[in-house]
Amino acid sequence: MKPFRDKRRDSRSHQLAKGGAEQARGSGTVSGNRTEPKAAPRVLSRRDGALPAEHLPLILEVAPNADYALLDSGAGQKLEQYGPYRIVRPEGQAIWQKALPAKDWDRADAIFTGDTDEEGIGRWRFPKTPLGETWPMKHDGIDYLGRFTSFRHVGVFPEQASHWDHMAGLIAAAKRPVKVLNLFGYTGLASLVAARAGAEVTHVDASKKAIGWARENQEMAGLSQKPIRWIVDDAIKFAEREERRGSRYDIVLFDPPAYGRGPRGEVWQLFEDLPDLTDLCRSILTPKPLAVVLTAYSIRASFFAMHVLMRDTFAGMGGTVESGELIIREKSAGRALSTSLFSRWVA
Ligand SMILES: C[S@@+](CC[C@H](N)C(=O)[O-])C[C@H]1O[C@@H](n2cnc3c(N)ncnc32)[C@H](O)[C@@H]1O
């Protein structure tokens, strides 16, 4: 097998296009532009064997439900119901007209104003009454906290529910102990769903603050007794360490930002680092793995790009790679809002 790439993870000390703003998906605790000493280069080789079967496009949809609903969208905004609150946020993809009248939008409890850029900073305005930073939310019976963050996020990505349901089904159907690794785990919903389904979970995020929020959610969900390891680390560094230590997982979830920073300033750039991390995810699988699920937000790419990477990386493993988009179905006019691209290998 001939190496086709020889790249150093930390060879890019250049300024990030967005100054690491994406970090704030979790919290934004990293300072400056420090980078760790160079890690050993990962030499990627083409994997031998037949490519997995393929299934695409697969559009996974979240419909309005009692805990969350996309109420309406249009004119560059979206109106969502998160538990008790109606929230308005910028939505660059909503290039159509709003379906609901202004009076419905005017009833919002919180409005994010500021940078309309996907990851831009801004502030929350509370037109009715000032609200606290957090509020109680539920997902499929799991209690957690919604949260107004300065980067417009609200502590959960509801479209991920499609992946959570799928993963919980795999864990239950396995009828054996299942180990799940959740990289870029943020506030931990996926980890909680996996733990409730009976898995032993390792949750990794670069942000100490996000890990704190995730632990709070674990308490809130009444899942404190469930085996979840909370780890503040750089996703690649952690995966490399697990590879060296021989720690293995049945399911790996990775939901990387376009740009991010590890806790010691390690630079994450999706287009540069995704091939390494995908390869690492494969190499830390148990002999009888169940799935590897990749999601990507706010990047200029087609799900085909991720599909090809995943299929190549999982050559020789059998199974199927299914790829497409995660969408949320709107309540008002039934239109679909695309949120992200995904590709998953399923045994
Ligand atoms: C897109 S969010 C993950 C969303 C999450 N999977 C969910 O569904 O709620 C991105 C997360 O990646 C974390 N992050 C950014 N760069 C990282 C890195 N190099 N290593 C580990 N985590 C990182 C951020 O702190 C943030 O919590």
The ligand as an SDF file (V2000), in Angstrom:
LIG
                    3D

 27 29  0  0  0  0  0  0  0  0999 V2000
  -20.7330   20.9910   16.3170 C   0  0  0  0  0  0  0  0  0  0  0  0
  -20.4250   21.0640   18.0310 S   0  0  0  0  0  0  0  0  0  0  0  0
  -20.8890   19.4240   18.3580 C   0  0  0  0  0  0  0  0  0  0  0  0
  -22.3780   19.2370   18.4720 C   0  0  0  0  0  0  0  0  0  0  0  0
  -22.7940   17.9580   19.2060 C   0  0  0  0  0  0  0  0  0  0  0  0
  -22.3140   16.7760   18.5390 N   0  0  0  0  0  0  0  0  0  0  0  0
  -24.2870   17.9120   19.4070 C   0  0  0  0  0  0  0  0  0  0  0  0
  -24.9960   17.3190   18.6180 O   0  0  0  0  0  0  0  0  0  0  0  0
  -24.7550   18.5460   20.3450 O   0  0  0  0  0  0  0  0  0  0  0  0
  -18.6790   21.1900   18.0260 C   0  0  0  0  0  0  0  0  0  0  0  0
  -17.9550   20.8890   19.3590 C   0  0  0  0  0  0  0  0  0  0  0  0
  -16.6060   20.5950   19.0050 O   0  0  0  0  0  0  0  0  0  0  0  0
  -15.7480   21.0480   20.0420 C   0  0  0  0  0  0  0  0  0  0  0  0
  -14.4010   21.1390   19.4610 N   0  0  0  0  0  0  0  0  0  0  0  0
  -13.8940   22.0580   18.6270 C   0  0  0  0  0  0  0  0  0  0  0  0
  -12.6260   21.7580   18.2790 N   0  0  0  0  0  0  0  0  0  0  0  0
  -12.3270   20.5980   18.9220 C   0  0  0  0  0  0  0  0  0  0  0  0
  -11.1650   19.7680   18.9620 C   0  0  0  0  0  0  0  0  0  0  0  0
  -10.0640   20.0700   18.2930 N   0  0  0  0  0  0  0  0  0  0  0  0
  -11.2290   18.6280   19.6840 N   0  0  0  0  0  0  0  0  0  0  0  0
  -12.3490   18.3130   20.3870 C   0  0  0  0  0  0  0  0  0  0  0  0
  -13.4700   19.0710   20.3850 N   0  0  0  0  0  0  0  0  0  0  0  0
  -13.4520   20.2020   19.6740 C   0  0  0  0  0  0  0  0  0  0  0  0
  -16.3710   22.3340   20.4950 C   0  0  0  0  0  0  0  0  0  0  0  0
  -15.9480   22.6690   21.8100 O   0  0  0  0  0  0  0  0  0  0  0  0
  -17.8560   22.0130   20.3880 C   0  0  0  0  0  0  0  0  0  0  0  0
  -18.3670   21.5760   21.6130 O   0  0  0  0  0  0  0  0  0  0  0  0
  1  2  1  0
  2  3  1  0
  2 10  1  0
  3  4  1  0
  4  5  1  0
  5  6  1  0
  5  7  1  0
  7  8  2  0
  7  9  1  0
 10 11  1  0
 11 12  1  0
 11 26  1  0
 12 13  1  0
 13 14  1  0
 13 24  1  0
 14 15  1  0
 14 23  1  0
 15 16  2  0
 16 17  1  0
 17 18  1  0
 17 23  2  0
 18 19  1  0
 18 20  2  0
 20 21  1  0
 21 22  2  0
 22 23  1  0
 24 25  1  0
 24 26  1  0
 26 27  1  0
M  CHG  2   2   1   9  -1
M  END
$$$$
